[in-house]
Amino acid sequence: MPAFPVTRAGVILAVADVDRSVAFYRDMLGFEVEAVYDDPPYASLVRAGMRLSLAEQGHPADDRPGVLMVAPPDPSSAAAVLVLEVADCLAVHADLLAAGADMLAPPFSPPWGGHRFFLRDPDGFLVEVEQPA
């Protein structure tokens, strides 16, 4: 089994309205807003060493082909993406690929820096492994 150090874990939630959700997590639950993006609407918040990201539902991404994130249609069920931050994303990708992980696409390097890739767990939940910029 591959072993790699994780520097921080977090989650990405698909939401219907990023501004409304930012206000809730910031004002109601005390999260600090780290970054807000417009296209597509997206925000990152932090609290107690955890990163919570809010992504407006319905936007496709090249590095998670065939998977469209949506806010849960029923409040009694929810889906999320587990995020693991690492120091060397490309090395972790190589290790997990060699171990037979179900990868969605090759690592992605966004224009603002860093690297990331997505894989599926045995139930189909997404895990994002990311090296921040």
C-alpha contacts under 8 A as a table, 3 or more apart, distances in Angstrom:
res1	aa1	res2	aa2	distance
1	M	99	A	7.05
2	P	95	D	6.24
2	P	96	L	6.50
2	P	99	A	7.02
4	F	86	V	7.96
4	F	92	V	6.87
5	P	86	V	6.47
5	P	87	A	7.75
6	V	9	A	7.30
6	V	84	L	6.13
6	V	85	E	5.59
6	V	86	V	4.88
6	V	87	A	7.60
7	T	84	L	7.44
7	T	85	E	5.33
7	T	86	V	5.43
7	T	87	A	7.19
8	R	49	G	7.05
8	R	50	M	6.71
8	R	51	R	7.73
8	R	84	L	6.08
8	R	85	E	5.10
8	R	86	V	7.45
9	A	50	M	6.15
9	A	51	R	6.78
9	A	82	L	7.26
9	A	83	V	5.35
9	A	84	L	4.57
9	A	85	E	6.01
10	G	50	M	5.45
10	G	51	R	4.52
10	G	52	L	5.65
10	G	53	S	7.69
10	G	82	L	6.04
10	G	83	V	4.76
10	G	84	L	6.55
11	V	51	R	6.63
11	V	52	L	5.28
11	V	53	S	6.18
11	V	80	A	6.53
11	V	81	V	5.37
11	V	82	L	4.78
11	V	83	V	5.34
12	I	52	L	6.08
12	I	53	S	4.53
12	I	54	L	5.70
12	I	55	A	6.82
12	I	80	A	6.00
12	I	81	V	5.18
12	I	82	L	6.91
12	I	83	V	7.30
13	L	52	L	7.67
13	L	53	S	6.25
13	L	54	L	5.07
13	L	55	A	6.14
13	L	71	A	7.45
13	L	79	A	7.57
13	L	80	A	5.46
13	L	81	V	6.95
14	A	54	L	6.05
14	A	55	A	4.94
14	A	56	E	5.70
14	A	57	Q	4.99
14	A	69	M	5.78
14	A	70	V	5.27
14	A	71	A	4.74
14	A	72	P	7.86
14	A	80	A	7.44
15	V	18	V	6.23
15	V	21	S	7.15
15	V	54	L	6.43
15	V	55	A	6.01
15	V	56	E	5.11
15	V	57	Q	5.43
15	V	70	V	6.90
15	V	71	A	4.85
16	A	56	E	5.79
16	A	57	Q	5.79
16	A	70	V	7.89
16	A	71	A	6.14
17	D	20	R	5.44
17	D	21	S	6.28
17	D	56	E	6.20
18	V	21	S	5.09
18	V	22	V	5.97
18	V	41	P	6.38
18	V	42	Y	6.48
18	V	43	A	7.10
18	V	54	L	6.30
18	V	55	A	6.65
18	V	56	E	5.76
19	D	22	V	5.09
19	D	23	A	6.21
20	R	23	A	5.22
20	R	24	F	6.37
21	S	24	F	5.01
21	S	25	Y	6.22
21	S	54	L	7.41
22	V	25	Y	5.32
22	V	26	R	5.82
22	V	33	V	7.68
22	V	43	A	7.25
22	V	54	L	7.59
23	A	26	R	5.18
23	A	27	D	5.50
23	A	28	M	7.45
24	F	27	D	5.39
24	F	28	M	5.08
24	F	29	L	6.86
25	Y	28	M	5.56
25	Y	29	L	4.92
25	Y	30	G	6.34
25	Y	31	F	5.60
26	R	29	L	5.81
26	R	30	G	4.89
26	R	31	F	4.51
26	R	32	E	5.99
26	R	33	V	6.86
26	R	45	L	7.89
27	D	30	G	5.73
27	D	31	F	7.51
30	G	47	R	7.47
31	F	45	L	5.88
31	F	46	V	5.50
31	F	47	R	5.16
32	E	45	L	5.34
32	E	46	V	5.29
32	E	47	R	6.45
33	V	36	V	7.60
33	V	43	A	7.49
33	V	44	S	6.21
33	V	45	L	4.39
33	V	46	V	6.61
34	E	43	A	7.57
34	E	44	S	5.39
34	E	45	L	5.08
34	E	46	V	6.64
35	A	43	A	5.55
35	A	44	S	5.19
35	A	45	L	7.07
36	V	41	P	7.60
36	V	42	Y	5.86
36	V	43	A	4.24
36	V	44	S	6.48
37	Y	40	P	6.94
37	Y	41	P	5.54
37	Y	42	Y	5.09
37	Y	43	A	6.08
38	D	41	P	4.41
38	D	42	Y	6.57
39	D	42	Y	7.62
40	P	55	A	7.80
40	P	56	E	6.98
40	P	59	H	6.99
41	P	55	A	6.26
41	P	56	E	5.46
42	Y	53	S	7.19
42	Y	54	L	5.51
42	Y	55	A	4.52
42	Y	56	E	6.18
43	A	53	S	5.57
43	A	54	L	5.17
43	A	55	A	6.71
44	S	51	R	6.77
44	S	52	L	5.80
44	S	53	S	4.30
44	S	54	L	6.41
45	L	51	R	5.78
45	L	52	L	5.12
45	L	53	S	6.11
46	V	49	G	6.54
46	V	50	M	5.54
46	V	51	R	4.60
46	V	52	L	6.01
47	R	50	M	5.37
47	R	51	R	6.77
56	E	59	H	7.04
56	E	70	V	7.97
57	Q	68	L	7.77
57	Q	69	M	5.52
57	Q	70	V	4.54
57	Q	71	A	5.98
58	G	68	L	5.88
58	G	69	M	5.76
58	G	70	V	5.73
59	H	68	L	6.63
59	H	69	M	7.11
60	P	64	R	7.67
60	P	65	P	7.51
60	P	67	V	7.27
60	P	68	L	5.68
60	P	69	M	7.74
61	A	64	R	5.60
61	A	65	P	6.54
62	D	65	P	5.61
63	D	104	L	6.97
63	D	105	A	5.50
63	D	106	P	7.21
63	D	107	P	7.40
63	D	108	F	6.26
63	D	117	F	6.72
63	D	118	F	7.09
64	R	67	V	5.84
64	R	104	L	5.73
64	R	105	A	6.53
64	R	118	F	6.41
65	P	104	L	6.59
65	P	105	A	7.24
70	V	73	P	7.97
71	A	78	A	7.59
71	A	79	A	7.82
72	P	75	P	6.28
72	P	77	S	6.40
72	P	78	A	5.09
72	P	79	A	6.73
73	P	77	S	7.91
74	D	77	S	5.71
74	D	78	A	7.58
75	P	78	A	6.93
79	A	125	F	7.70
80	A	125	F	7.39
80	A	126	L	7.45
81	V	125	F	6.80
81	V	126	L	5.06
81	V	127	V	5.56
81	V	128	E	6.80
82	L	126	L	6.56
82	L	127	V	4.79
82	L	128	E	6.17
83	V	127	V	5.83
83	V	128	E	4.73
83	V	129	V	5.91
83	V	130	E	7.14
84	L	127	V	7.51
84	L	128	E	6.25
84	L	129	V	4.90
84	L	130	E	6.17
85	E	129	V	5.97
85	E	130	E	4.86
85	E	131	Q	5.69
85	E	132	P	7.09
86	V	89	C	5.94
86	V	129	V	7.00
86	V	130	E	6.03
86	V	131	Q	5.25
86	V	132	P	7.92
87	A	131	Q	5.77
88	D	91	A	5.57
88	D	92	V	6.43
88	D	131	Q	6.22
89	C	92	V	5.13
89	C	93	H	6.08
89	C	115	H	6.22
89	C	116	R	6.53
89	C	129	V	6.65
89	C	130	E	5.87
89	C	131	Q	5.18
90	L	93	H	5.01
90	L	94	A	6.31
90	L	107	P	7.05
90	L	115	H	7.45
91	A	94	A	5.13
91	A	95	D	6.28
92	V	95	D	5.06
92	V	96	L	6.08
93	H	96	L	5.22
93	H	97	L	5.90
93	H	107	P	7.40
93	H	117	F	7.49
94	A	97	L	5.14
94	A	98	A	6.10
95	D	98	A	5.21
95	D	99	A	6.28
96	L	99	A	4.91
96	L	100	G	6.42
96	L	101	A	5.44
97	L	100	G	5.19
97	L	101	A	5.27
97	L	102	D	7.68
97	L	103	M	7.23
98	A	101	A	7.52
101	A	119	L	6.82
101	A	120	R	7.63
102	D	119	L	5.42
102	D	120	R	5.57
102	D	121	D	7.51
103	M	106	P	7.48
103	M	117	F	7.74
103	M	118	F	6.08
103	M	119	L	4.24
103	M	120	R	6.61
104	L	117	F	7.62
104	L	118	F	5.65
104	L	119	L	5.49
104	L	120	R	7.42
105	A	117	F	6.84
105	A	118	F	6.92
106	P	117	F	6.51
107	P	115	H	6.43
107	P	116	R	5.42
107	P	117	F	4.60
107	P	118	F	7.91
108	F	115	H	5.51
108	F	116	R	5.28
108	F	117	F	6.07
109	S	113	G	6.35
109	S	114	G	5.85
109	S	115	H	4.45
109	S	116	R	6.58
110	P	113	G	5.55
110	P	114	G	6.71
110	P	115	H	6.79
112	W	133	A	6.78
113	G	132	P	7.15
113	G	133	A	4.42
114	G	130	E	7.44
114	G	131	Q	5.21
114	G	132	P	4.70
114	G	133	A	3.95
115	H	130	E	5.75
115	H	131	Q	5.10
115	H	132	P	6.70
115	H	133	A	7.55
116	R	128	E	6.74
116	R	129	V	5.54
116	R	130	E	4.19
116	R	131	Q	6.16
117	F	128	E	5.68
117	F	129	V	5.54
117	F	130	E	6.65
118	F	126	L	6.50
118	F	127	V	5.60
118	F	128	E	4.48
118	F	129	V	6.38
119	L	126	L	5.80
119	L	127	V	5.37
119	L	128	E	6.58
120	R	123	D	7.51
120	R	124	G	5.11
120	R	125	F	5.48
120	R	126	L	4.70
120	R	127	V	6.03
121	D	124	G	5.23
121	D	125	F	5.38
121	D	126	L	6.39
121	D	127	V	7.04
122	P	125	F	7.49
